[in-house]
Amino acid sequence: MNVLTELQQRFRLALDGLTEDPDSLLEMVRPAQETKFGDYQANCAMPLGKQLGRSPREVAEQIIQQLDVSDFCSEPEIAGPGFINLRLRDDWLVQQLTEAQHDPRLGIAEVSPSRCIVIDYSSPNVAKPMHVGHIRSTVIGDAISSIARFLGHRVISDNHLGDWGTQFGMIIYGFKHFRQEDAYQAAPVPELTRLYKQVQQLIEYHQSRQQLPQLEQQVQELEAQRDQQQQELEATDPVDKKAARRLRQLEGRITDQRSAVVAASARIATIDEDPELSSLAAKHADIADQVLEETAKLHAGDEENCRLWEEFLPRCREDIQRIYDRLNIEFDVEYGESFYHDRLPAVVAGLETSGLARESEGATCVFLDEFETPMIVRKRDGAFLYATTDLATIQYRMETWQPDAILYVVDHRQSEHFQKLFSVARQWQNPDVEFSHVSFGTVLGEDGRPFKTRSGQSVGLESLLNEALQKALDVVTSNDESKPHGAELSPEQRQQVAETVGHGAIKYADLSHNRTSDYVFSYEKMMGLEGNTATYIQYSYARVRSIFRRGEVDLEGLRASFAGISIEHPAERALAMAVLQLSEVLESVLEDYRPNQLTNYLFELAKRFSSFFEACPVLKAETEALMQSRLLLCDLTARTIKKGLQLLGIGVVEMM
Ligand code: ARG
């Protein structure tokens, strides 16, 4: 049972007659920070006392008089100015543990009412190499899906592939002009990737040449501005703090702008210094327009471009599938952008007839009060946009599944797009649904800048996984070799363990950071045997399993037996409490879609197991009954860890 929810329900009853609006007060019933005083704490008497103009202690007294929790808590206590401390009854804990012991779901009930949730995640742009950023969407989306499903919600996971955008115009153009037939025949995807990069390089070259003078001028202007502000600042006494801050911001902009100049110059130089490339660039001076043209032809049903698209798509898709297979990722549906193509004209027409969209400089736009720039739904040349497709997608999802929520697990740089999208969708058809942009930060390298290879390319996912595997193998091997009674694993076993450890480490590192923050990608940290890592938690699991092996315990018999768990030692109680909190944690993950609540929980559980293991002998327990009890607690811990990791898409190993 979810103790927190239950407690909140009981408090709701107890607050009856004291307040009209119990909801904000109920949020103040929480797990205790300091378990010395109890397991849960309610801090609502203080604000309520203020509201009622009464002493908080007196209000707390009244609350606990009206509060009926005696079936699972001991007598509530009041501390300090009016904190209400709650402690679960040990006999009740034992009863819950016994239920969990006999239940494949560990005593975790499905929630009611259940919701229908569409989760849009991973969604890479096909034909562009997948990079480290895509892993975050994939891993976070997959974890949220699994957790929601486990709690009994109806989930539709949808990989909204970018299979229809300009990147296809790019490879079609590249294919027509720069293809090396032999290479394409031998290995199509690497050749398509090369073509994509080649076209991108040429487009960027021409763009950079066009923009460089302007960029340089901007730097000069900013510098002039800075000089003036500096003089003004020096002339004021005392120092104007706001002006000083503005000056620092300006310095920041100058630095950014200078790096833009450096980057553009570098792009130009790479081509200018290479005779072959520069003659290519000269020959394809209008490449950017040509690419748009190829894309437009594809969308208009041009025979050759459609044939090429049909040829490329499955190959690019296979390339992505390899990654999904390695990471064990599956989707319920994969309706890429192309799936919605036929619906786009009707979307624009619908927006026009409802008076939301209007023509502006030849394009069709929806203007929104909250934003400076409009949402463009059709360009001047007739092309539809990313946003148009997203509107069609919402329509389709509402018609098909009538979901209660649609979640988009997409990086934070698209937040304006989603704000506009949700606003337009609401104004247009006002669907009865929760929209949520589950956004996330950037993956950084150890230098604190977006994670890149040494040559400045974004890191391909496949090489990243390979490297993780190699590092995991090193960790597993050295751990195995340093075992006091000699190594235990065969080379094949080491390889298998390394796979679970390596992939687990990458996923966990991603999930354990607050999703809205950026995080630094570091193999060393993510595979540490100490600290908040998958490796540490997998290690705790393996430790429990080794106890069972050493004790030659008949697990099935033990689980089925009616030998109960007794909790006497504080370390046993702390561990038992943690085991029983999984359901509460899972529900809180779904409140704001933060899987790091589950990783934090697993870390805490593993730490408590470690303290328990130090304080409470298991196989050498004083009595047979105590040994049984502790073995059962170990088993519940292992099952809880396994379940928690599994919901994050991470496996466990028996030995490591
Ligand atoms: N393909 C997009 C990208 O890689 C992400 C799509 C997210 N989903 C959506 N419905 N817009 O940037």
Residues whose N, C-alpha, C, O or C-beta is under 5 A from the ligand:
A	BS01	LIG	D120 S123 P124 N125 H160 G162 V410
